[in-house]
C-alpha cells in the first residue's frame, strides 16, 4: 500500500535569507526555502531529515531565524536540495 504524500504547510518568515519554512511532522522533515535580493527571488529549497517537532517550533520562535539556522540546523542535519 502506498503512503499518501504529506501536505506541507509553509510559514513565511521574517529573515534576511530565509523566505519560508515548512515541516512534515509525520516524517520529521524540515523544509527551508532561501531567497536573495529585495525581490526575494527563491535561490533554493532544502529538506533536513529527522528534525524533531521541538526543534522546528524553536526555529519558528527564534529571535533570529538565520542565527538559529546556522547554529542549530546546519551543523546537525544534512541538507538535501529539492528545488
C-alpha positions in Angstrom: 0.0 0.0 0.0 1.4 3.4 -1.0 1.8 6.1 1.7 -0.1 9.3 1.0 2.1 12.4 0.4 2.0 14.8 3.4 0.8 18.3 2.8 3.4 20.7 3.9 2.2 24.0 5.4 4.7 26.7 4.6 5.2 29.6 7.0 6.6 32.8 5.5 9.1 34.2 8.0 10.9 37.4 8.7 14.6 36.8 7.8 17.2 38.3 5.5 17.9 35.0 3.8 15.0 32.6 4.6 11.8 33.0 2.8 9.7 30.3 4.3 9.9 27.1 6.3 7.7 24.0 6.4 7.5 20.8 8.4 6.2 17.3 7.9 5.6 16.1 11.5 4.9 12.5 10.4 8.2 12.2 8.6 10.1 14.6 10.8 11.3 16.6 7.8 12.1 20.3 7.9 11.9 22.3 4.7 13.7 25.6 4.2 13.3 28.0 1.3 16.1 30.5 0.8 15.9 33.8 -1.1 18.2 36.5 -2.3 17.7 40.2 -3.0 15.0 42.7 -2.5 12.6 40.9 -4.7 13.0 37.8 -2.6 13.8 35.5 -5.6 14.0 31.9 -4.3 17.5 30.5 -4.7 16.9 27.0 -3.3 14.6 24.8 -1.3 16.2 22.2 1.0 15.0 19.4 3.3 16.5 18.3 6.5 15.5 14.9 7.9 15.0 13.7 11.5 14.3 17.1 12.8 12.1 17.0 16.0 9.0 19.0 16.3 10.5 20.7 19.3 13.5 21.9 17.2 11.0 23.1 14.4 9.0 25.0 17.0 12.1 26.6 18.4 13.2 27.6 14.9 9.8 29.3 14.3 10.1 31.2 17.6 13.7 32.2 17.3 14.6 35.8 17.6 16.9 35.5 14.6 16.0 32.7 12.2 19.3 33.0 10.4 21.3 32.7 13.5 19.2 29.7 14.8 19.6 28.0 11.4 23.4 28.5 11.4 23.8 27.3 15.0 21.2 24.6 15.4 20.2 23.2 12.0 23.1 23.5 9.6 25.7 21.7 11.7 23.3 18.9 12.8 21.4 17.9 9.7 22.4 17.1 6.2 20.9 19.4 3.5 19.2 17.8 0.6 18.4 20.2 -2.3 14.9 19.6 -3.6 14.3 22.8 -5.6 
